[in-house]
Amino acid sequence: MMYNEFCEISGQEVSFKAYSEKFEPMYMALGMDKREFINFLMPTIKEVAKQERKVREAEERKNQKLVFVSDGTKTPNGAYFFGGFFKLVGCDIKTGKVIVRNLTDEEYSTEVSPYFSGYCHGTYDVHERNVKIVA
């Protein structure tokens, strides 16, 4: 059974490494029909796919850039912009807006809290009218 057949029949996305090291040797040793083999191991396949998805998502979250989003208003003395910190997720090509997500408590306490007071001195990364916030 080929890797693409395995993914197509199971409906799960597992890495080629996981397929070639875990599932293919079992398939070859058991000598079962493709569909029987996949149905037999479906709970395991789902668990491996879930674990790999979590690792990918954690890696993607770790690589997201910290941005300051301002509403354009300044403090009474005019020295700082009001706004908040977010993580840059991507860009919506249709609307031209930057897609950001809220920081988790852990991200805020490690990346923002020790260095910033909630105001931005000078320029800011993104204006709120150009932002689309996602969960």
Rosetta constraint file for C-alpha pairs under 8 A:
AtomPair CA 1 CA 5 HARMONIC 6.47 0.50
AtomPair CA 1 CA 6 HARMONIC 6.77 0.50
AtomPair CA 1 CA 24 HARMONIC 7.66 0.50
AtomPair CA 1 CA 34 HARMONIC 6.87 0.50
AtomPair CA 2 CA 6 HARMONIC 6.31 0.50
AtomPair CA 3 CA 7 HARMONIC 6.37 0.50
AtomPair CA 3 CA 16 HARMONIC 6.87 0.50
AtomPair CA 3 CA 19 HARMONIC 6.87 0.50
AtomPair CA 3 CA 20 HARMONIC 7.96 0.50
AtomPair CA 4 CA 8 HARMONIC 6.03 0.50
AtomPair CA 5 CA 9 HARMONIC 5.95 0.50
AtomPair CA 6 CA 10 HARMONIC 5.97 0.50
AtomPair CA 6 CA 34 HARMONIC 7.98 0.50
AtomPair CA 6 CA 38 HARMONIC 7.69 0.50
AtomPair CA 7 CA 11 HARMONIC 5.56 0.50
AtomPair CA 7 CA 12 HARMONIC 5.54 0.50
AtomPair CA 7 CA 13 HARMONIC 5.95 0.50
AtomPair CA 7 CA 14 HARMONIC 7.22 0.50
AtomPair CA 8 CA 12 HARMONIC 7.44 0.50
AtomPair CA 9 CA 35 HARMONIC 7.10 0.50
AtomPair CA 9 CA 38 HARMONIC 7.53 0.50
AtomPair CA 10 CA 38 HARMONIC 6.26 0.50
AtomPair CA 10 CA 39 HARMONIC 7.82 0.50
AtomPair CA 10 CA 42 HARMONIC 7.21 0.50
AtomPair CA 10 CA 45 HARMONIC 7.88 0.50
AtomPair CA 12 CA 45 HARMONIC 7.29 0.50
AtomPair CA 12 CA 46 HARMONIC 6.67 0.50
AtomPair CA 12 CA 49 HARMONIC 6.37 0.50
AtomPair CA 13 CA 49 HARMONIC 5.83 0.50
AtomPair CA 14 CA 18 HARMONIC 6.51 0.50
AtomPair CA 14 CA 19 HARMONIC 6.78 0.50
AtomPair CA 14 CA 45 HARMONIC 7.80 0.50
AtomPair CA 14 CA 48 HARMONIC 6.91 0.50
AtomPair CA 14 CA 49 HARMONIC 5.00 0.50
AtomPair CA 14 CA 52 HARMONIC 7.00 0.50
AtomPair CA 15 CA 19 HARMONIC 6.32 0.50
AtomPair CA 15 CA 52 HARMONIC 7.66 0.50
AtomPair CA 16 CA 20 HARMONIC 5.97 0.50
AtomPair CA 17 CA 21 HARMONIC 5.92 0.50
AtomPair CA 18 CA 22 HARMONIC 5.55 0.50
AtomPair CA 18 CA 23 HARMONIC 7.12 0.50
AtomPair CA 19 CA 23 HARMONIC 4.97 0.50
AtomPair CA 19 CA 24 HARMONIC 5.90 0.50
AtomPair CA 20 CA 24 HARMONIC 5.18 0.50
AtomPair CA 20 CA 25 HARMONIC 7.10 0.50
AtomPair CA 21 CA 25 HARMONIC 6.76 0.50
AtomPair CA 22 CA 26 HARMONIC 6.84 0.50
AtomPair CA 23 CA 27 HARMONIC 6.12 0.50
AtomPair CA 24 CA 28 HARMONIC 6.14 0.50
AtomPair CA 25 CA 29 HARMONIC 6.10 0.50
AtomPair CA 26 CA 30 HARMONIC 6.02 0.50
AtomPair CA 27 CA 31 HARMONIC 6.13 0.50
AtomPair CA 27 CA 32 HARMONIC 6.81 0.50
AtomPair CA 27 CA 34 HARMONIC 7.91 0.50
AtomPair CA 27 CA 37 HARMONIC 6.84 0.50
AtomPair CA 32 CA 36 HARMONIC 6.53 0.50
AtomPair CA 32 CA 37 HARMONIC 5.85 0.50
AtomPair CA 33 CA 37 HARMONIC 6.05 0.50
AtomPair CA 34 CA 38 HARMONIC 6.25 0.50
AtomPair CA 35 CA 39 HARMONIC 6.06 0.50
AtomPair CA 36 CA 40 HARMONIC 5.97 0.50
AtomPair CA 37 CA 41 HARMONIC 6.27 0.50
AtomPair CA 38 CA 42 HARMONIC 5.61 0.50
AtomPair CA 41 CA 45 HARMONIC 6.10 0.50
AtomPair CA 42 CA 46 HARMONIC 6.03 0.50
AtomPair CA 43 CA 47 HARMONIC 6.26 0.50
AtomPair CA 44 CA 48 HARMONIC 6.22 0.50
AtomPair CA 45 CA 49 HARMONIC 6.14 0.50
AtomPair CA 46 CA 50 HARMONIC 6.05 0.50
AtomPair CA 47 CA 51 HARMONIC 6.18 0.50
AtomPair CA 48 CA 52 HARMONIC 6.17 0.50
AtomPair CA 49 CA 53 HARMONIC 6.07 0.50
AtomPair CA 50 CA 54 HARMONIC 6.28 0.50
AtomPair CA 51 CA 55 HARMONIC 6.36 0.50
AtomPair CA 52 CA 56 HARMONIC 6.21 0.50
AtomPair CA 53 CA 57 HARMONIC 6.10 0.50
AtomPair CA 54 CA 58 HARMONIC 6.07 0.50
AtomPair CA 55 CA 59 HARMONIC 6.19 0.50
AtomPair CA 56 CA 60 HARMONIC 6.18 0.50
AtomPair CA 57 CA 61 HARMONIC 6.09 0.50
AtomPair CA 58 CA 62 HARMONIC 6.12 0.50
AtomPair CA 59 CA 63 HARMONIC 6.39 0.50
AtomPair CA 60 CA 64 HARMONIC 6.53 0.50
AtomPair CA 64 CA 87 HARMONIC 5.86 0.50
AtomPair CA 64 CA 88 HARMONIC 5.59 0.50
AtomPair CA 64 CA 89 HARMONIC 6.30 0.50
AtomPair CA 65 CA 87 HARMONIC 5.55 0.50
AtomPair CA 65 CA 88 HARMONIC 5.25 0.50
AtomPair CA 65 CA 89 HARMONIC 7.92 0.50
AtomPair CA 66 CA 85 HARMONIC 6.80 0.50
AtomPair CA 66 CA 86 HARMONIC 5.87 0.50
AtomPair CA 66 CA 87 HARMONIC 4.69 0.50
AtomPair CA 66 CA 88 HARMONIC 6.26 0.50
AtomPair CA 67 CA 85 HARMONIC 5.67 0.50
AtomPair CA 67 CA 86 HARMONIC 5.43 0.50
AtomPair CA 67 CA 87 HARMONIC 5.96 0.50
AtomPair CA 67 CA 88 HARMONIC 6.42 0.50
AtomPair CA 67 CA 125 HARMONIC 5.87 0.50
AtomPair CA 67 CA 126 HARMONIC 7.21 0.50
AtomPair CA 68 CA 83 HARMONIC 6.77 0.50
AtomPair CA 68 CA 84 HARMONIC 5.64 0.50
AtomPair CA 68 CA 85 HARMONIC 4.50 0.50
AtomPair CA 68 CA 86 HARMONIC 6.35 0.50
AtomPair CA 68 CA 120 HARMONIC 7.52 0.50
AtomPair CA 68 CA 124 HARMONIC 5.95 0.50
AtomPair CA 68 CA 125 HARMONIC 5.42 0.50
AtomPair CA 68 CA 126 HARMONIC 6.38 0.50
AtomPair CA 69 CA 83 HARMONIC 5.40 0.50
AtomPair CA 69 CA 84 HARMONIC 5.42 0.50
AtomPair CA 69 CA 85 HARMONIC 6.11 0.50
AtomPair CA 69 CA 86 HARMONIC 7.10 0.50
AtomPair CA 69 CA 124 HARMONIC 6.78 0.50
AtomPair CA 69 CA 125 HARMONIC 6.35 0.50
AtomPair CA 69 CA 126 HARMONIC 4.89 0.50
AtomPair CA 69 CA 127 HARMONIC 5.58 0.50
AtomPair CA 69 CA 128 HARMONIC 5.79 0.50
AtomPair CA 69 CA 131 HARMONIC 7.97 0.50
AtomPair CA 70 CA 81 HARMONIC 6.42 0.50
AtomPair CA 70 CA 82 HARMONIC 5.73 0.50
AtomPair CA 70 CA 83 HARMONIC 4.09 0.50
AtomPair CA 70 CA 84 HARMONIC 6.60 0.50
AtomPair CA 70 CA 124 HARMONIC 6.58 0.50
AtomPair CA 70 CA 125 HARMONIC 7.92 0.50
AtomPair CA 70 CA 126 HARMONIC 6.42 0.50
AtomPair CA 70 CA 127 HARMONIC 5.05 0.50
AtomPair CA 70 CA 128 HARMONIC 5.68 0.50
AtomPair CA 71 CA 81 HARMONIC 7.76 0.50
AtomPair CA 71 CA 82 HARMONIC 6.45 0.50
AtomPair CA 71 CA 83 HARMONIC 5.92 0.50
AtomPair CA 71 CA 127 HARMONIC 5.94 0.50
AtomPair CA 71 CA 128 HARMONIC 5.23 0.50
AtomPair CA 71 CA 129 HARMONIC 7.64 0.50
AtomPair CA 72 CA 81 HARMONIC 6.43 0.50
AtomPair CA 72 CA 82 HARMONIC 7.01 0.50
AtomPair CA 72 CA 127 HARMONIC 6.62 0.50
AtomPair CA 72 CA 128 HARMONIC 7.80 0.50
AtomPair CA 73 CA 81 HARMONIC 5.76 0.50
AtomPair CA 73 CA 82 HARMONIC 5.86 0.50
AtomPair CA 74 CA 78 HARMONIC 5.23 0.50
AtomPair CA 74 CA 79 HARMONIC 6.83 0.50
AtomPair CA 74 CA 80 HARMONIC 5.36 0.50
AtomPair CA 74 CA 81 HARMONIC 4.29 0.50
AtomPair CA 74 CA 82 HARMONIC 5.71 0.50
AtomPair CA 75 CA 79 HARMONIC 6.43 0.50
AtomPair CA 75 CA 80 HARMONIC 5.51 0.50
AtomPair CA 75 CA 81 HARMONIC 6.30 0.50
AtomPair CA 75 CA 82 HARMONIC 6.78 0.50
AtomPair CA 79 CA 121 HARMONIC 6.40 0.50
AtomPair CA 79 CA 122 HARMONIC 7.46 0.50
AtomPair CA 80 CA 119 HARMONIC 5.65 0.50
AtomPair CA 80 CA 120 HARMONIC 5.32 0.50
AtomPair CA 80 CA 121 HARMONIC 4.70 0.50
AtomPair CA 80 CA 122 HARMONIC 6.72 0.50
AtomPair CA 81 CA 119 HARMONIC 5.58 0.50
AtomPair CA 81 CA 120 HARMONIC 5.14 0.50
AtomPair CA 81 CA 121 HARMONIC 6.50 0.50
AtomPair CA 81 CA 122 HARMONIC 7.58 0.50
AtomPair CA 81 CA 124 HARMONIC 7.73 0.50
AtomPair CA 82 CA 118 HARMONIC 7.18 0.50
AtomPair CA 82 CA 119 HARMONIC 5.33 0.50
AtomPair CA 82 CA 120 HARMONIC 6.85 0.50
AtomPair CA 83 CA 118 HARMONIC 6.78 0.50
AtomPair CA 83 CA 119 HARMONIC 6.45 0.50
AtomPair CA 83 CA 120 HARMONIC 7.49 0.50
AtomPair CA 84 CA 118 HARMONIC 6.24 0.50
AtomPair CA 84 CA 119 HARMONIC 7.64 0.50
AtomPair CA 85 CA 102 HARMONIC 7.69 0.50
AtomPair CA 85 CA 103 HARMONIC 7.34 0.50
AtomPair CA 85 CA 112 HARMONIC 7.55 0.50
AtomPair CA 85 CA 118 HARMONIC 7.84 0.50
AtomPair CA 86 CA 100 HARMONIC 6.01 0.50
AtomPair CA 86 CA 101 HARMONIC 5.72 0.50
AtomPair CA 86 CA 102 HARMONIC 5.16 0.50
AtomPair CA 86 CA 103 HARMONIC 5.61 0.50
AtomPair CA 87 CA 100 HARMONIC 5.39 0.50
AtomPair CA 87 CA 101 HARMONIC 5.38 0.50
AtomPair CA 87 CA 102 HARMONIC 6.51 0.50
AtomPair CA 87 CA 103 HARMONIC 6.36 0.50
AtomPair CA 88 CA 98 HARMONIC 7.45 0.50
AtomPair CA 88 CA 99 HARMONIC 6.25 0.50
AtomPair CA 88 CA 100 HARMONIC 4.53 0.50
AtomPair CA 88 CA 101 HARMONIC 6.70 0.50
AtomPair CA 89 CA 98 HARMONIC 7.83 0.50
AtomPair CA 89 CA 99 HARMONIC 5.37 0.50
AtomPair CA 89 CA 100 HARMONIC 5.05 0.50
AtomPair CA 89 CA 101 HARMONIC 6.66 0.50
AtomPair CA 90 CA 98 HARMONIC 6.14 0.50
AtomPair CA 90 CA 99 HARMONIC 5.03 0.50
AtomPair CA 90 CA 100 HARMONIC 7.00 0.50
AtomPair CA 91 CA 96 HARMONIC 6.86 0.50
AtomPair CA 91 CA 97 HARMONIC 5.92 0.50
AtomPair CA 91 CA 98 HARMONIC 4.49 0.50
AtomPair CA 91 CA 99 HARMONIC 5.22 0.50
AtomPair CA 92 CA 96 HARMONIC 5.50 0.50
AtomPair CA 92 CA 97 HARMONIC 5.34 0.50
AtomPair CA 92 CA 98 HARMONIC 6.24 0.50
AtomPair CA 92 CA 99 HARMONIC 6.60 0.50
AtomPair CA 93 CA 97 HARMONIC 7.20 0.50
AtomPair CA 96 CA 130 HARMONIC 7.32 0.50
AtomPair CA 97 CA 130 HARMONIC 4.77 0.50
AtomPair CA 97 CA 131 HARMONIC 5.12 0.50
AtomPair CA 97 CA 132 HARMONIC 6.12 0.50
AtomPair CA 98 CA 130 HARMONIC 6.11 0.50
AtomPair CA 98 CA 131 HARMONIC 4.82 0.50
AtomPair CA 98 CA 132 HARMONIC 6.03 0.50
AtomPair CA 99 CA 131 HARMONIC 5.93 0.50
AtomPair CA 99 CA 132 HARMONIC 4.86 0.50
AtomPair CA 99 CA 133 HARMONIC 5.84 0.50
AtomPair CA 99 CA 134 HARMONIC 6.83 0.50
AtomPair CA 100 CA 131 HARMONIC 6.96 0.50
AtomPair CA 100 CA 132 HARMONIC 6.33 0.50
AtomPair CA 100 CA 133 HARMONIC 5.00 0.50
AtomPair CA 100 CA 134 HARMONIC 6.11 0.50
AtomPair CA 101 CA 133 HARMONIC 5.47 0.50
AtomPair CA 101 CA 134 HARMONIC 5.03 0.50
AtomPair CA 101 CA 135 HARMONIC 5.66 0.50
AtomPair CA 102 CA 133 HARMONIC 7.49 0.50
AtomPair CA 102 CA 134 HARMONIC 7.54 0.50
AtomPair CA 102 CA 135 HARMONIC 6.73 0.50
AtomPair CA 103 CA 107 HARMONIC 5.82 0.50
AtomPair CA 103 CA 108 HARMONIC 5.89 0.50
AtomPair CA 104 CA 108 HARMONIC 6.18 0.50
AtomPair CA 105 CA 109 HARMONIC 6.15 0.50
AtomPair CA 106 CA 110 HARMONIC 6.22 0.50
AtomPair CA 107 CA 111 HARMONIC 5.63 0.50
AtomPair CA 107 CA 112 HARMONIC 7.43 0.50
AtomPair CA 108 CA 112 HARMONIC 5.05 0.50
AtomPair CA 108 CA 113 HARMONIC 5.99 0.50
AtomPair CA 109 CA 113 HARMONIC 5.02 0.50
AtomPair CA 109 CA 114 HARMONIC 7.03 0.50
AtomPair CA 110 CA 114 HARMONIC 6.87 0.50
AtomPair CA 111 CA 115 HARMONIC 7.48 0.50
AtomPair CA 112 CA 116 HARMONIC 5.69 0.50
AtomPair CA 113 CA 117 HARMONIC 6.97 0.50
AtomPair CA 116 CA 120 HARMONIC 7.85 0.50
AtomPair CA 120 CA 124 HARMONIC 6.55 0.50
AtomPair CA 126 CA 130 HARMONIC 6.89 0.50
AtomPair CA 126 CA 131 HARMONIC 7.35 0.50
AtomPair CA 127 CA 131 HARMONIC 7.00 0.50
